[in-house]
């Protein structure tokens, strides 16, 4: 799973890093991070897809969110026994008397009391 998360997150970090740096024209001397390359890339993608280039970042963002939930669902499915045991433990309410005492005891008294 760690490999799958890495193979998903690395391209997302590279894309979104490039996107925000180039959208704000923070190029640090690299042509690839310039606003001109940003506009050219999205114009090219827009022409290839036959859509308005302005909606492409939103489409990519929705795809990233969908992929995230898909990966989290896959992770939860693989860990379903551990998650079910954790939920059962939380529902049973096995709270030690020491922990319960610390939660219900009166707090520190004020100096004026």
Backbone as CSV, one residue per row, in Angstrom:
resi,resn,N_x,N_y,N_z,CA_x,CA_y,CA_z,C_x,C_y,C_z
1,UNK,0.824,-1.191,0.000,0.000,0.000,0.000,0.870,1.257,0.000
2,UNK,1.983,1.186,0.684,2.861,2.350,0.739,3.339,2.718,-0.663
3,UNK,3.626,1.716,-1.466,4.070,1.963,-2.837,2.954,2.587,-3.661
4,UNK,1.746,2.097,-3.483,0.610,2.653,-4.223,0.386,4.105,-3.838
5,UNK,0.443,4.415,-2.540,0.288,5.803,-2.101,1.390,6.690,-2.681
6,UNK,2.611,6.182,-2.693,3.728,6.957,-3.227,3.577,7.176,-4.726
7,UNK,3.195,6.127,-5.438,3.021,6.254,-6.883,1.846,7.157,-7.243
8,UNK,0.916,7.342,-6.329,-0.189,8.264,-6.558,0.192,9.676,-6.133
9,UNK,0.815,9.807,-4.969,1.077,11.129,-4.399,2.208,11.874,-5.109
10,UNK,3.221,11.171,-5.569,4.355,11.851,-6.199,3.942,12.629,-7.460
11,UNK,3.215,12.037,-8.400,2.791,12.836,-9.559,1.832,13.968,-9.181
12,UNK,1.003,13.737,-8.156,0.107,14.809,-7.733,0.902,15.983,-7.168
13,UNK,1.907,15.690,-6.353,2.738,16.757,-5.787,3.491,17.504,-6.888
14,UNK,4.005,16.769,-7.865,4.723,17.413,-8.964,3.770,18.279,-9.782
15,UNK,2.597,17.735,-10.133,1.646,18.508,-10.945,1.173,19.752,-10.218
16,UNK,0.703,19.589,-8.980,0.162,20.739,-8.264,1.249,21.741,-7.894
17,UNK,2.463,21.264,-7.640,3.576,22.185,-7.424,3.842,23.021,-8.665
18,UNK,3.914,22.346,-9.825,4.101,23.065,-11.082,2.930,24.013,-11.344
19,UNK,1.711,23.535,-11.105,0.535,24.341,-11.403,0.539,25.645,-10.616
20,UNK,0.732,25.578,-9.300,0.657,26.799,-8.492,1.857,27.711,-8.712
21,UNK,3.022,27.136,-8.934,4.176,27.987,-9.223,4.020,28.675,-10.574
22,UNK,3.598,27.934,-11.593,3.474,28.540,-12.920,2.259,29.459,-13.009
23,UNK,1.182,29.154,-12.302,0.005,30.026,-12.340,0.318,31.385,-11.728
24,UNK,1.200,31.405,-10.736,1.590,32.658,-10.091,2.891,33.216,-10.659
25,UNK,3.382,32.609,-11.746,4.593,33.030,-12.452,5.800,33.141,-11.522
26,UNK,5.925,32.172,-10.640,7.092,32.093,-9.753,8.060,31.106,-10.406
27,UNK,8.830,31.578,-11.399,9.586,30.658,-12.235,11.022,30.425,-11.781
28,UNK,11.571,31.225,-10.891,12.934,31.052,-10.379,13.951,30.892,-11.509
29,UNK,13.674,31.492,-12.662,14.579,31.409,-13.799,14.356,30.206,-14.695
30,UNK,13.421,29.329,-14.354,13.130,28.157,-15.183,11.963,28.472,-16.117
31,UNK,12.160,28.211,-17.381,11.120,28.487,-18.364,9.894,27.616,-18.094
32,UNK,10.118,26.385,-17.623,9.019,25.447,-17.392,8.016,25.973,-16.357
33,UNK,8.482,26.827,-15.451,7.597,27.360,-14.414,7.006,28.720,-14.773
34,UNK,7.202,29.165,-16.005,6.698,30.484,-16.395,5.205,30.423,-16.718
35,UNK,4.580,31.559,-16.651,3.144,31.667,-16.945,2.875,31.372,-18.419
36,UNK,3.833,31.688,-19.309,3.641,31.425,-20.736,3.544,29.918,-21.002
37,UNK,4.392,29.130,-20.356,4.330,27.673,-20.533,3.043,27.134,-19.921
38,UNK,2.630,27.693,-18.783,1.379,27.298,-18.135,0.206,27.502,-19.095
39,UNK,0.107,28.702,-19.645,-0.996,28.992,-20.564,-0.921,28.130,-21.820
40,UNK,0.294,27.935,-22.350,0.453,27.100,-23.538,0.017,25.656,-23.268
41,UNK,0.424,25.115,-22.122,0.082,23.725,-21.793,-1.431,23.549,-21.695
42,UNK,-2.102,24.457,-21.011,-3.548,24.313,-20.863,-4.290,24.624,-22.160
43,UNK,-3.744,25.522,-22.989,-4.344,25.743,-24.315,-4.233,24.473,-25.143
44,UNK,-3.070,23.836,-25.099,-2.846,22.605,-25.858,-3.780,21.496,-25.381
45,UNK,-3.870,21.301,-24.071,-4.782,20.282,-23.528,-6.240,20.607,-23.872
46,UNK,-6.590,21.873,-23.800,-7.952,22.278,-24.139,-8.289,21.988,-25.586
47,UNK,-7.343,22.242,-26.489,-7.573,21.959,-27.904,-7.653,20.458,-28.161
48,UNK,-6.797,19.686,-27.491,-6.821,18.233,-27.689,-8.126,17.630,-27.185
49,UNK,-8.625,18.142,-26.045,-9.854,17.603,-25.461,-11.114,18.257,-26.006
50,UNK,-10.957,19.394,-26.668,-12.105,20.108,-27.211,-12.927,20.801,-26.142
51,UNK,-12.271,21.247,-25.064,-12.968,21.942,-23.979,-12.254,23.244,-23.660
52,UNK,-12.900,24.064,-22.843,-12.310,25.326,-22.409,-11.131,25.043,-21.479
53,UNK,-9.957,25.611,-21.762,-8.787,25.347,-20.913,-8.954,25.793,-19.459
54,UNK,-9.857,26.707,-19.191,-10.039,27.210,-17.827,-10.661,26.166,-16.900
55,UNK,-11.374,25.171,-17.452,-12.011,24.176,-16.581,-11.136,22.953,-16.325
56,UNK,-9.990,22.868,-16.984,-9.121,21.695,-16.816,-8.594,21.564,-15.385
57,UNK,-8.106,22.636,-14.731,-7.636,22.466,-13.344,-8.718,21.953,-12.392
58,UNK,-9.944,22.407,-12.561,-11.046,21.910,-11.737,-11.325,20.442,-11.976
59,UNK,-11.238,20.044,-13.246,-11.431,18.628,-13.567,-10.342,17.773,-12.945
60,UNK,-9.105,18.252,-12.995,-7.996,17.509,-12.396,-8.160,17.446,-10.881
61,UNK,-8.612,18.539,-10.269,-8.821,18.552,-8.815,-9.896,17.551,-8.410
62,UNK,-11.013,17.516,-9.143,-12.069,16.541,-8.840,-11.567,15.111,-9.003
63,UNK,-10.743,14.887,-10.021,-10.169,13.566,-10.232,-9.243,13.183,-9.080
64,UNK,-8.469,14.136,-8.593,-7.571,13.864,-7.458,-8.368,13.507,-6.205
65,UNK,-9.447,14.217,-5.957,-10.288,13.915,-4.791,-10.916,12.535,-4.944
66,UNK,-11.423,12.225,-6.126,-12.002,10.906,-6.366,-10.963,9.810,-6.159
67,UNK,-9.754,10.020,-6.702,-8.679,9.033,-6.530,-8.317,8.865,-5.064
68,UNK,-8.307,9.976,-4.324,-7.996,9.912,-2.896,-9.008,9.035,-2.167
69,UNK,-10.300,9.264,-2.416,-11.323,8.454,-1.752,-11.269,6.996,-2.214
70,UNK,-10.937,6.778,-3.453,-10.784,5.418,-3.953,-9.623,4.708,-3.240
71,UNK,-8.500,5.388,-3.096,-7.364,4.797,-2.382,-7.671,4.587,-0.903
72,UNK,-8.367,5.534,-0.270,-8.722,5.364,1.139,-9.705,4.202,1.315
73,UNK,-10.609,4.025,0.359,-11.515,2.881,0.398,-10.770,1.568,0.248
74,UNK,-9.799,1.544,-0.638,-8.968,0.354,-0.802,-8.176,0.068,0.467
75,UNK,-7.611,1.110,1.057,-6.850,0.954,2.306,-7.758,0.461,3.427
76,UNK,-8.958,1.047,3.550,-9.892,0.631,4.599,-10.355,-0.812,4.379
77,UNK,-10.548,-1.197,3.132,-10.949,-2.572,2.856,-9.860,-3.544,3.274
78,UNK,-8.607,-3.187,3.004,-7.498,-4.065,3.388,-7.320,-4.109,4.905
79,UNK,-7.686,-3.068,5.609,-7.523,-3.001,7.064,-8.853,-3.173,7.808
80,UNK,-9.847,-3.753,7.163,-11.192,-3.817,7.735,-11.242,-4.553,9.067
81,UNK,-10.443,-5.570,9.248,-10.459,-6.299,10.530,-9.898,-5.442,11.647
82,UNK,-8.811,-4.750,11.379,-8.228,-3.858,12.386,-9.182,-2.715,12.724
83,UNK,-9.833,-2.159,11.709,-10.763,-1.061,11.934,-11.972,-1.553,12.725
84,UNK,-12.497,-2.735,12.394,-13.640,-3.295,13.124,-13.271,-3.571,14.578
85,UNK,-12.059,-4.080,14.827,-11.624,-4.330,16.209,-11.499,-3.021,16.970
86,UNK,-11.003,-1.993,16.325,-10.875,-0.687,16.978,-12.249,-0.119,17.328
87,UNK,-13.214,-0.260,16.414,-14.577,0.234,16.672,-15.216,-0.554,17.812
88,UNK,-15.042,-1.883,17.808,-15.589,-2.697,18.900,-14.991,-2.294,20.243
89,UNK,-13.714,-2.043,20.261,-13.053,-1.645,21.501,-13.590,-0.302,21.987
90,UNK,-13.828,0.638,21.085,-14.344,1.954,21.469,-15.784,1.852,21.973
91,UNK,-16.574,0.953,21.407,-17.976,0.811,21.820,-18.123,0.116,23.157
92,UNK,-17.197,-0.773,23.482,-17.289,-1.481,24.756,-17.080,-0.541,25.926
93,UNK,-16.339,0.475,25.730,-16.161,1.468,26.784,-15.295,0.977,27.918
94,UNK,-14.294,0.171,27.625,-13.382,-0.281,28.668,-12.481,0.882,29.077
95,UNK,-12.922,1.590,30.094,-12.154,2.721,30.587,-11.624,2.345,31.956
96,UNK,-10.333,2.461,32.115,-9.752,2.113,33.409,-10.230,3.091,34.475
97,UNK,-10.264,2.614,35.701,-10.742,3.469,36.794,-9.803,4.653,36.994
98,UNK,-8.517,4.463,36.740,-7.563,5.565,36.872,-7.879,6.663,35.859
99,UNK,-8.128,6.265,34.614,-8.452,7.241,33.580,-9.793,7.914,33.860
100,UNK,-10.757,7.143,34.323,-12.061,7.705,34.657,-11.934,8.689,35.809
101,UNK,-11.114,8.336,36.810,-10.910,9.230,37.948,-10.275,10.542,37.547
102,UNK,-9.305,10.474,36.642,-8.661,11.706,36.184,-9.631,12.580,35.395
103,UNK,-10.558,11.965,34.684,-11.492,12.737,33.873,-12.588,13.362,34.720
104,UNK,-12.953,12.737,35.835,-14.083,13.236,36.620,-13.677,13.962,37.889
105,UNK,-12.418,13.931,38.246,-12.015,14.594,39.486,-12.088,16.092,39.329
106,UNK,-12.211,16.739,40.456,-12.253,18.182,40.428,-10.873,18.695,40.031
107,UNK,-10.849,19.720,39.224,-9.595,20.260,38.754,-8.874,21.020,39.850
108,UNK,-7.820,21.715,39.495,-7.077,22.487,40.490,-7.969,23.584,41.061
109,UNK,-7.792,23.813,42.332,-8.610,24.844,42.976,-7.997,26.202,42.716
110,UNK,-8.835,27.183,42.712,-8.356,28.535,42.494,-7.722,29.057,43.774
111,UNK,-6.732,29.947,43.684,-6.072,30.456,44.880,-7.025,31.162,45.840
112,UNK,-8.071,31.764,45.343,-8.984,32.511,46.190,-9.919,31.607,46.965
113,UNK,-9.991,30.350,46.637,-10.947,29.470,47.311,-10.399,28.920,48.583
